[in-house]
């Protein structure tokens, strides 16, 4: 991609917000604000978001979750069946024919009757499925850009089991898979497994909380075993549920994932039973597993930026390389054009800063703002056969020959 053709160009003005991710993603042309809590993802934003989604897809596939896609709109009658039609976050609307619908904030009400249609006996279980699509919440205070929106992208997965023991086993498998996802995304070191209330479902649910100054959640971090409990749990019990310790540090965090043992809460609501080996009818045991790709993207920026701009982890950098041409020497430009062609022919995704009427300083500032993980600079100073190579997070660059750069990719 040539920068001269990229839509849109980066902005120089910094929008007002306490959220660094909001400021940088807006300035860099990754997202566009339509209204409070509503954002368009622009071409650069889609590239990053897609990489986050694909990392999630890969790990879900490894543990046997199959991808499907559910509608964003569901009949309100499904919510009435579970008694959740009056949730204050639920957007409701009516069609011209008088049918009532909800915009899904989650999809237990859709997936449970769907899977029920295909499961008859224990031989049909377990089943585990997931989707990645947009969800909706009627937030009173949408804030901090894509960290808390009214429409947001969500991976929600569901598993269906013959008993609690099988659910418990799969729950641990998903937990391990989430650790791998956050490791690949570069935020594992800051992300803490957090005990939360299970509500109607079980004693505990679990959240993956990323420690971050902008975070709206308060967690109590156990220094002894590196897990946390949220405010709700600390009021009920004063000790760590894992090690019984009481040495907590209070930290701000952003919830980037959660998992629940739903048990038979929704299978009972939809009379979802299966025939067991002995012929008896039993309710299916369910689990639910969520990750928010858009919120995770914002959180990653909160943790990965400096005064110049974003510093994307390599795994989700919008491009493999940022190639910056400085100066107007025709021989250098010819060499840069050729390098761009060679890199792309080798399957590398390159953002080529080729603008002609833009100062060298602005080109370099734009590259730093966008935060592509690796940068190559060609300039009059270096000539047509050499270039500067630098990782975005490094302080200094290295001069290498263009030939060696290509040979050592």
NORLIN-V537966 format. One record per residue. N is the residue number from 0. RES is the residue in one small letter. SS is DSSP state (alpha for helix, beta for strand, coil for the rest). PSI is psi as a letter, one per 40 degrees, with the letter a starting at -180 (999 if undefined). D_LAST is the distance of its C-alpha to the last C-alpha in whole Angstrom. Layout:
{{N;RES;SS;PSI;D_LAST} {N;RES;SS;PSI;D_LAST}}
//
This chain:
{{0;x;coil;h;19} {1;x;beta;h;20} {2;x;alpha;d;22} {3;x;alpha;e;25} {4;x;alpha;e;26} {5;x;coil;h;25} {6;x;coil;h;28} {7;x;coil;i;29} {8;x;coil;i;29} {9;x;coil;i;28} {10;x;coil;i;32} {11;x;coil;d;33} {12;x;coil;i;36} {13;x;coil;h;36} {14;x;coil;i;38} {15;x;coil;h;40} {16;x;coil;i;39} {17;x;coil;e;39} {18;x;coil;h;36} {19;x;alpha;d;33} {20;x;alpha;d;31} {21;x;alpha;d;34} {22;x;alpha;d;33} {23;x;alpha;d;30} {24;x;alpha;d;29} {25;x;alpha;d;32} {26;x;alpha;d;31} {27;x;alpha;e;27} {28;x;coil;f;28} {29;x;coil;d;27} {30;x;beta;i;31} {31;x;beta;h;34} {32;x;beta;h;38} {33;x;beta;d;40} {34;x;beta;i;43} {35;x;coil;h;43} {36;x;coil;e;41} {37;x;beta;h;40} {38;x;beta;h;36} {39;x;beta;h;34} {40;x;beta;h;31} {41;x;coil;i;29} {42;x;alpha;d;26} {43;x;alpha;d;24} {44;x;alpha;d;26} {45;x;alpha;d;26} {46;x;alpha;d;22} {47;x;alpha;d;22} {48;x;alpha;d;25} {49;x;alpha;d;24} {50;x;alpha;d;21} {51;x;alpha;d;24} {52;x;alpha;d;26} {53;x;alpha;d;23} {54;x;alpha;d;23} {55;x;alpha;d;27} {56;x;alpha;d;27} {57;x;alpha;d;25} {58;x;alpha;d;27} {59;x;alpha;d;30} {60;x;alpha;d;29} {61;x;alpha;d;29} {62;x;coil;e;32} {63;x;coil;e;34} {64;x;coil;h;34} {65;x;beta;h;35} {66;x;beta;h;34} {67;x;coil;a;37} {68;x;coil;h;38} {69;x;coil;i;41} {70;x;coil;i;43} {71;x;coil;e;43} {72;x;beta;h;47} {73;x;beta;i;49} {74;x;beta;h;53} {75;x;alpha;d;55} {76;x;alpha;d;57} {77;x;alpha;d;54} {78;x;alpha;d;54} {79;x;alpha;d;58} {80;x;alpha;d;57} {81;x;alpha;e;55} {82;x;coil;e;57} {83;x;coil;e;54} {84;x;coil;e;55} {85;x;coil;e;57} {86;x;coil;h;53} {87;x;coil;e;53} {88;x;coil;e;49} {89;x;coil;h;50} {90;x;beta;h;50} {91;x;beta;i;53} {92;x;beta;i;54} {93;x;beta;h;56} {94;x;coil;i;56} {95;x;coil;d;59} {96;x;coil;e;60} {97;x;coil;e;61} {98;x;coil;i;58} {99;x;beta;h;57} {100;x;beta;i;53} {101;x;beta;i;50} {102;x;beta;h;47} {103;x;coil;h;45} {104;x;coil;e;44} {105;x;coil;i;43} {106;x;coil;f;44} {107;x;alpha;d;46} {108;x;alpha;e;49} {109;x;alpha;d;47} {110;x;alpha;d;45} {111;x;alpha;d;48} {112;x;alpha;d;51} {113;x;alpha;d;48} {114;x;alpha;d;47} {115;x;alpha;d;51} {116;x;coil;d;51} {117;x;coil;e;49} {118;x;coil;h;50} {119;x;coil;d;53} {120;x;beta;i;53} {121;x;alpha;d;51} {122;x;alpha;d;50} {123;x;alpha;e;48} {124;x;coil;i;46} {125;x;coil;i;44} {126;x;beta;h;42} {127;x;beta;h;39} {128;x;beta;i;38} {129;x;beta;i;36} {130;x;beta;i;35} {131;x;beta;h;33} {132;x;beta;a;35} {133;x;beta;i;37} {134;x;beta;i;40} {135;x;beta;h;43} {136;x;coil;h;45} {137;x;coil;g;48} {138;x;coil;h;47} {139;x;coil;d;49} {140;x;coil;g;47} {141;x;coil;h;44} {142;x;beta;i;42} {143;x;coil;f;38} {144;x;alpha;b;36} {145;x;alpha;e;35} {146;x;alpha;d;36} {147;x;beta;h;39} {148;x;coil;i;40} {149;x;coil;d;42} {150;x;beta;h;40} {151;x;beta;i;37} {152;x;beta;h;34} {153;x;beta;h;35} {154;x;beta;h;34} {155;x;beta;h;37} {156;x;beta;i;37} {157;x;beta;h;41} {158;x;beta;i;42} {159;x;beta;h;45} {160;x;beta;i;47} {161;x;coil;d;50} {162;x;coil;i;51} {163;x;alpha;d;50} {164;x;alpha;d;48} {165;x;alpha;d;46} {166;x;alpha;d;45} {167;x;alpha;d;44} {168;x;alpha;d;42} {169;x;alpha;d;40} {170;x;alpha;d;40} {171;x;alpha;d;38} {172;x;alpha;d;36} {173;x;alpha;d;35} {174;x;alpha;d;35} {175;x;alpha;d;32} {176;x;alpha;d;30} {177;x;alpha;d;31} {178;x;alpha;d;29} {179;x;alpha;d;26} {180;x;alpha;d;26} {181;x;alpha;d;26} {182;x;alpha;d;24} {183;x;alpha;d;21} {184;x;coil;e;22} {185;x;coil;e;22} {186;x;coil;e;26} {187;x;alpha;d;28} {188;x;alpha;d;29} {189;x;alpha;e;31} {190;x;beta;h;32} {191;x;beta;h;35} {192;x;beta;h;37} {193;x;beta;h;41} {194;x;beta;h;44} {195;x;beta;i;46} {196;x;beta;h;49} {197;x;coil;e;49} {198;x;coil;b;52} {199;x;coil;e;54} {200;x;coil;d;51} {201;x;coil;i;51} {202;x;coil;d;51} {203;x;beta;i;48} {204;x;beta;i;45} {205;x;beta;i;41} {206;x;beta;i;39} {207;x;beta;h;36} {208;x;beta;h;36} {209;x;beta;h;33} {210;x;beta;h;35} {211;x;coil;h;35} {212;x;coil;d;37} {213;x;coil;e;38} {214;x;coil;i;39} {215;x;coil;e;42} {216;x;beta;i;42} {217;x;beta;h;44} {218;x;beta;i;43} {219;x;beta;h;45} {220;x;beta;h;42} {221;x;beta;h;43} {222;x;coil;d;42} {223;x;coil;d;43} {224;x;coil;e;41} {225;x;coil;f;39} {226;x;coil;i;40} {227;x;beta;i;42} {228;x;beta;i;45} {229;x;beta;i;46} {230;x;alpha;d;49} {231;x;alpha;d;51} {232;x;alpha;d;50} {233;x;alpha;d;51} {234;x;alpha;d;54} {235;x;alpha;d;55} {236;x;coil;i;54} {237;x;coil;e;54} {238;x;coil;i;52} {239;x;coil;h;48} {240;x;coil;e;48} {241;x;coil;d;46} {242;x;coil;e;47} {243;x;coil;e;50} {244;x;coil;i;49} {245;x;coil;e;50} {246;x;coil;g;48} {247;x;beta;i;46} {248;x;beta;h;44} {249;x;beta;h;45} {250;x;beta;i;41} {251;x;beta;i;40} {252;x;beta;i;38} {253;x;beta;h;36} {254;x;beta;h;37} {255;x;beta;e;34} {256;x;beta;i;35} {257;x;beta;i;38} {258;x;beta;i;40} {259;x;beta;i;43} {260;x;beta;h;46} {261;x;beta;e;48} {262;x;beta;b;50} {263;x;coil;e;53} {264;x;alpha;d;53} {265;x;alpha;d;52} {266;x;alpha;d;53} {267;x;alpha;d;56} {268;x;alpha;d;56} {269;x;coil;e;55} {270;x;coil;f;57} {271;x;coil;g;54} {272;x;beta;i;56} {273;x;beta;i;55} {274;x;beta;h;57} {275;x;coil;i;56} {276;x;coil;d;57} {277;x;coil;e;61} {278;x;coil;e;61} {279;x;coil;i;61} {280;x;beta;h;60} {281;x;beta;i;57} {282;x;beta;i;55} {283;x;coil;i;51} {284;x;beta;h;49} {285;x;beta;i;47} {286;x;beta;i;44} {287;x;beta;h;42} {288;x;beta;h;38} {289;x;beta;i;37} {290;x;beta;h;33} {291;x;coil;h;33} {292;x;alpha;d;30} {293;x;alpha;d;31} {294;x;alpha;d;33} {295;x;alpha;d;30} {296;x;alpha;d;27} {297;x;alpha;d;30} {298;x;alpha;d;30} {299;x;alpha;d;27} {300;x;alpha;d;27} {301;x;alpha;d;30} {302;x;alpha;e;28} {303;x;coil;g;25} {304;x;beta;i;26} {305;x;beta;a;27} {306;x;coil;e;29} {307;x;coil;d;27} {308;x;beta;a;26} {309;x;beta;i;24} {310;x;coil;g;21} {311;x;coil;h;20} {312;x;coil;i;18} {313;x;alpha;d;15} {314;x;alpha;d;16} {315;x;alpha;e;18} {316;x;coil;h;17} {317;x;coil;d;18} {318;x;coil;i;15} {319;x;coil;d;11} {320;x;beta;i;11} {321;x;beta;h;14} {322;x;beta;h;14} {323;x;beta;h;18} {324;x;beta;h;19} {325;x;beta;h;22} {326;x;coil;i;25} {327;x;coil;e;27} {328;x;coil;h;26} {329;x;alpha;d;26} {330;x;alpha;d;23} {331;x;alpha;d;21} {332;x;alpha;d;21} {333;x;alpha;d;21} {334;x;alpha;d;17} {335;x;alpha;d;16} {336;x;alpha;d;17} {337;x;alpha;d;16} {338;x;alpha;d;12} {339;x;alpha;d;13} {340;x;alpha;d;14} {341;x;alpha;d;11} {342;x;alpha;d;9} {343;x;alpha;d;12} {344;x;alpha;d;12} {345;x;coil;e;9} {346;x;coil;e;11} {347;x;coil;h;9} {348;x;coil;h;13} {349;x;beta;h;13} {350;x;beta;h;16} {351;x;beta;h;17} {352;x;beta;g;20} {353;x;coil;e;22} {354;x;coil;h;25} {355;x;coil;d;28} {356;x;coil;f;31} {357;x;coil;h;29} {358;x;coil;i;29} {359;x;alpha;d;26} {360;x;alpha;d;27} {361;x;alpha;d;27} {362;x;alpha;d;24} {363;x;alpha;d;23} {364;x;alpha;d;25} {365;x;alpha;d;24} {366;x;alpha;d;21} {367;x;alpha;d;22} {368;x;alpha;d;24} {369;x;alpha;d;22} {370;x;coil;f;20} {371;x;coil;h;16} {372;x;coil;d;14} {373;x;beta;h;12} {374;x;beta;h;13} {375;x;beta;h;12} {376;x;beta;h;16} {377;x;beta;h;17} {378;x;beta;i;21} {379;x;coil;d;24} {380;x;coil;d;24} {381;x;coil;e;20} {382;x;coil;a;21} {383;x;coil;e;19} {384;x;coil;e;17} {385;x;beta;i;15} {386;x;beta;i;14} {387;x;beta;h;14} {388;x;beta;h;12} {389;x;beta;h;14} {390;x;beta;i;14} {391;x;coil;d;17} {392;x;coil;e;19} {393;x;coil;i;18} {394;x;coil;d;21} {395;x;coil;i;20} {396;x;coil;i;17} {397;x;beta;h;15} {398;x;beta;h;15} {399;x;beta;i;12} {400;x;beta;i;13} {401;x;alpha;d;11} {402;x;alpha;d;10} {403;x;alpha;d;9} {404;x;alpha;d;6} {405;x;alpha;d;6} {406;x;alpha;d;6} {407;x;coil;e;4} {408;x;coil;999;0}}
//
